């Protein structure tokens, strides 16, 4: 016999899988169009900051930037911190968030005397 708790448990598992599937599909398929102040790769990398603008010459075009995976960026010679930052912001832009500059944290840095 199937109880109400078993049905609700199954429905929550099913809905979680649907949600995960749809998010992973969105991030693989969509390539956002340039919007607002962001019109090309250079604008995007300068806006997100953290030294990512050094790697403008690595990308051929807008599509390559948004189709690249972590392994692709590693092959292009981009260090881990910038690689993670670029992937994070490219996924946010795919979901509709316009990039903006976030000041790096100074927590944990020592003051010079």
MIDOSE-1310 file (N, C-alpha, C; in nm, 2 decimals, decimal comma, always signed):
residues 113
xxxx	+0,08/-0,12/+0,00/+0,00/+0,00/+0,00/+0,09/+0,13/+0,00; +0,05/+0,22/-0,08/+0,13/+0,35/-0,09/+0,07/+0,45/+0,00; +0,15/+0,50/+0,09/+0,10/+0,60/+0,18/+0,12/+0,74/+0,13; +0,06/+0,84/+0,19/+0,08/+0,98/+0,15/+0,22/+1,03/+0,16
xxxx	+0,29/+0,98/+0,27/+0,43/+1,03/+0,28/+0,52/+0,97/+0,17; +0,50/+0,85/+0,13/+0,57/+0,79/+0,02/+0,55/+0,87/-0,11; +0,42/+0,91/-0,14/+0,39/+0,98/-0,26/+0,46/+1,12/-0,25; +0,45/+1,19/-0,14/+0,52/+1,32/-0,13/+0,67/+1,31/-0,15
xxxx	+0,73/+1,20/-0,09/+0,87/+1,18/-0,10/+0,91/+1,16/-0,25; +0,83/+1,08/-0,32/+0,86/+1,05/-0,46/+0,84/+1,17/-0,54; +0,74/+1,25/-0,52/+0,71/+1,37/-0,59/+0,82/+1,48/-0,57; +0,88/+1,49/-0,45/+0,99/+1,58/-0,43/+1,11/+1,54/-0,50
xxxx	+1,14/+1,41/-0,50/+1,26/+1,36/-0,57/+1,24/+1,38/-0,72; +1,12/+1,36/-0,77/+1,10/+1,37/-0,91/+1,11/+1,52/-0,95; +1,05/+1,61/-0,87/+1,06/+1,75/-0,91/+1,20/+1,81/-0,90; +1,28/+1,76/-0,80/+1,42/+1,80/-0,79/+1,50/+1,76/-0,91
xxxx	+1,47/+1,64/-0,96/+1,54/+1,59/-1,08/+1,51/+1,67/-1,20; +1,38/+1,71/-1,21/+1,33/+1,79/-1,32/+1,40/+1,93/-1,32; +1,41/+1,99/-1,20/+1,47/+2,12/-1,18/+1,62/+2,11/-1,22; +1,69/+2,01/-1,17/+1,83/+1,99/-1,20/+1,85/+1,97/-1,35
xxxx	+1,77/+1,89/-1,41/+1,78/+1,87/-1,55/+1,76/+2,00/-1,63; +1,66/+2,07/-1,60/+1,63/+2,20/-1,67/+1,75/+2,30/-1,66; +1,80/+2,31/-1,54/+1,91/+2,41/-1,51/+2,04/+2,37/-1,59; +2,07/+2,24/-1,59/+2,19/+2,19/-1,66/+2,17/+2,20/-1,81
xxxx	+2,05/+2,18/-1,86/+2,02/+2,20/-2,00/+2,03/+2,35/-2,04; +1,98/+2,44/-1,96/+1,99/+2,58/-1,99/+2,13/+2,62/-2,00; +2,22/+2,58/-1,91/+2,36/+2,63/-1,91/+2,44/+2,57/-2,02; +2,39/+2,46/-2,08/+2,47/+2,40/-2,19/+2,42/+2,46/-2,33
xxxx	+2,30/+2,50/-2,34/+2,24/+2,54/-2,46/+2,25/+2,69/-2,49; +2,21/+2,77/-2,40/+2,19/+2,91/-2,42/+2,33/+2,99/-2,43; +2,34/+3,07/-2,53/+2,45/+3,16/-2,54/+2,38/+3,30/-2,53; +2,41/+3,38/-2,43/+2,34/+3,51/-2,42/+2,39/+3,60/-2,52
xxxx	+2,30/+3,69/-2,56/+2,34/+3,80/-2,65/+2,40/+3,91/-2,57; +2,49/+3,99/-2,63/+2,55/+4,11/-2,56/+2,44/+4,20/-2,52; +2,45/+4,26/-2,40/+2,34/+4,34/-2,35/+2,40/+4,46/-2,27; +2,33/+4,57/-2,27/+2,38/+4,68/-2,19/+2,52/+4,73/-2,22
xxxx	+2,60/+4,74/-2,11/+2,74/+4,79/-2,13/+2,83/+4,68/-2,19; +2,78/+4,55/-2,18/+2,86/+4,44/-2,22/+2,83/+4,41/-2,37; +2,92/+4,45/-2,46/+2,90/+4,43/-2,60/+2,99/+4,33/-2,67; +3,10/+4,30/-2,60/+3,20/+4,20/-2,65/+3,28/+4,13/-2,54
xxxx	+3,37/+4,04/-2,58/+3,44/+3,97/-2,48/+3,52/+4,06/-2,39; +3,59/+4,16/-2,44/+3,67/+4,25/-2,37/+3,59/+4,32/-2,26; +3,47/+4,37/-2,30/+3,38/+4,44/-2,20/+3,34/+4,35/-2,09; +3,31/+4,22/-2,12/+3,27/+4,12/-2,02/+3,38/+4,10/-1,92
xxxx	+3,50/+4,07/-1,97/+3,61/+4,03/-1,88/+3,66/+4,15/-1,80; +3,65/+4,27/-1,85/+3,68/+4,39/-1,78/+3,58/+4,42/-1,67; +3,45/+4,39/-1,70/+3,35/+4,42/-1,60/+3,36/+4,32/-1,48; +3,38/+4,20/-1,51/+3,38/+4,10/-1,40/+3,51/+4,11/-1,31
xxxx	+3,62/+4,17/-1,36/+3,73/+4,21/-1,28/+3,82/+4,09/-1,25; +3,89/+4,10/-1,14/+3,98/+4,00/-1,08/+4,09/+3,95/-1,18; +4,14/+4,04/-1,26/+4,25/+4,01/-1,35/+4,21/+3,93/-1,48; +4,08/+3,91/-1,50/+4,03/+3,83/-1,61/+4,06/+3,91/-1,75
xxxx	+4,07/+4,04/-1,74/+4,09/+4,11/-1,87/+4,22/+4,09/-1,93; +4,31/+4,02/-1,86/+4,44/+3,98/-1,92/+4,43/+3,88/-2,03; +4,31/+3,81/-2,02/+4,29/+3,69/-2,11/+4,20/+3,72/-2,23; +4,18/+3,84/-2,26/+4,09/+3,88/-2,37/+4,14/+3,82/-2,50
xxxx	+4,27/+3,82/-2,52/+4,33/+3,77/-2,65/+4,31/+3,62/-2,67; +4,28/+3,55/-2,56/+4,27/+3,40/-2,56/+4,14/+3,36/-2,64; +4,04/+3,44/-2,62/+3,91/+3,41/-2,68/+3,89/+3,47/-2,82; +3,85/+3,39/-2,92/+3,83/+3,43/-3,05/+3,70/+3,52/-3,07
xxxx	+3,60/+3,47/-3,00/+3,47/+3,54/-3,01/+3,38/+3,52/-2,89; +3,26/+3,58/-2,90/+3,16/+3,57/-2,79/+3,12/+3,42/-2,77; +3,09/+3,35/-2,87/+3,05/+3,21/-2,86/+3,15/+3,12/-2,80; +3,28/+3,14/-2,83/+3,38/+3,06/-2,77/+3,38/+3,08/-2,61
xxxx	+3,37/+3,20/-2,57/+3,37/+3,23/-2,43/+3,26/+3,16/-2,36; +3,14/+3,15/-2,41/+3,02/+3,09/-2,34/+3,01/+2,94/-2,37; +3,08/+2,89/-2,46/+3,08/+2,74/-2,49/+3,19/+2,67/-2,42; +3,29/+2,75/-2,36/+3,41/+2,69/-2,30/+3,38/+2,63/-2,17
xxxx	+3,44/+2,51/-2,14/+3,43/+2,44/-2,01/+3,55/+2,47/-1,93; +3,56/+2,42/-1,81/+3,67/+2,44/-1,73/+3,80/+2,38/-1,79; +3,78/+2,26/-1,86/+3,90/+2,20/-1,92/+3,94/+2,28/-2,04; +3,85/+2,34/-2,12/+3,89/+2,42/-2,23/+3,97/+2,54/-2,18
xxxx	+3,92/+2,61/-2,08/+3,99/+2,73/-2,02/+4,13/+2,69/-1,97; +4,14/+2,57/-1,91/+4,27/+2,52/-1,86/+4,36/+2,50/-1,98; +4,31/+2,45/-2,09/+4,40/+2,43/-2,21/+4,44/+2,56/-2,27; +4,36/+2,67/-2,25/+4,40/+2,80/-2,30/+4,50/+2,87/-2,21
xxxx	+4,53/+2,81/-2,09/+4,64/+2,87/-2,00/+4,58/+2,97/-1,90; +4,46/+2,96/-1,87/+4,40/+3,05/-1,77/+4,41/+2,99/-1,63; +4,46/+3,06/-1,53/+4,48/+3,01/-1,40/+4,35/+2,97/-1,33; +4,35/+2,89/-1,23/+4,23/+2,84/-1,17/+4,14/+2,95/-1,12
xxxx	+4,19/+3,05/-1,04/+4,10/+3,15/-0,99/+4,03/+3,23/-1,09; +4,09/+3,27/-1,20/+4,03/+3,34/-1,31/+3,93/+3,25/-1,39; +3,97/+3,12/-1,40/+3,89/+3,03/-1,47/+3,76/+3,01/-1,40; +3,76/+2,99/-1,27/+3,64/+2,97/-1,19/+3,55/+3,10/-1,20
xxxx	+3,62/+3,21/-1,19/+3,54/+3,34/-1,19/+3,47/+3,36/-1,33; +3,55/+3,33/-1,44/+3,49/+3,35/-1,57/+3,37/+3,25/-1,59; +3,39/+3,12/-1,55/+3,28/+3,03/-1,56/+3,16/+3,07/-1,47; +3,18/+3,11/-1,35/+3,08/+3,16/-1,26/+2,99/+3,27/-1,33
xxxx	+3,06/+3,37/-1,38/+2,99/+3,49/-1,44/+2,93/+3,45/-1,57; +2,99/+3,36/-1,65/+2,93/+3,33/-1,78/+2,80/+3,25/-1,75; +2,79/+3,16/-1,65/+2,67/+3,09/-1,61/+2,57/+3,19/-1,56; +2,61/+3,29/-1,48/+2,51/+3,39/-1,43/+2,45/+3,47/-1,55
xxxx	+2,53/+3,50/-1,65/+2,48/+3,58/-1,76/+2,39/+3,49/-1,84; +2,41/+3,36/-1,85/+2,32/+3,27/-1,92/+2,18/+3,27/-1,85; +2,18/+3,29/-1,72/+2,06/+3,29/-1,65/+1,99/+3,43/-1,64; +2,06/+3,53/-1,71/+2,00/+3,66/-1,72/+2,05/+3,77/-1,62
xxxx	+2,15/+3,74/-1,55/+2,21/+3,84/-1,46/+2,32/+3,92/-1,53; +2,30/+4,05/-1,54/+2,40/+4,13/-1,60/+2,53/+4,14/-1,52; +2,65/+4,11/-1,57/+2,77/+4,12/-1,49/+2,80/+4,26/-1,43; +2,85/+4,26/-1,31/+2,90/+4,38/-1,25/+3,02/+4,35/-1,17
xxxx	+3,09/+4,45/-1,13/+3,22/+4,44/-1,06/+3,20/+4,41/-0,91; +3,26/+4,31/-0,86/+3,26/+4,28/-0,72/+3,40/+4,30/-0,66; +3,41/+4,39/-0,57/+3,55/+4,41/-0,51/+3,60/+4,29/-0,44; +3,72/+4,25/-0,46/+3,77/+4,13/-0,39/+3,78/+4,16/-0,24
xxxx	+3,76/+4,05/-0,16/+3,76/+4,06/-0,02/+3,90/+4,09/+0,04; +3,91/+4,17/+0,14/+4,04/+4,19/+0,20/+4,04/+4,12/+0,33; +3,95/+4,04/+0,36/+3,94/+3,96/+0,48/+4,06/+3,86/+0,49; +4,13/+3,86/+0,59/+4,25/+3,77/+0,61/+4,38/+3,83/+0,56
xxxx	+4,38/+3,95/+0,51/+4,51/+4,01/+0,47/+4,56/+4,09/+0,58; +4,69/+4,08/+0,60/+4,76/+4,15/+0,71/+4,79/+4,30/+0,66; +4,78/+4,39/+0,76/+4,82/+4,53/+0,73/+4,97/+4,54/+0,75; +5,03/+4,62/+0,66/+5,17/+4,64/+0,68/+5,20/+4,75/+0,78
x	+5,30/+4,74/+0,86/+5,33/+4,83/+0,97/+5,42/+4,94/+0,91
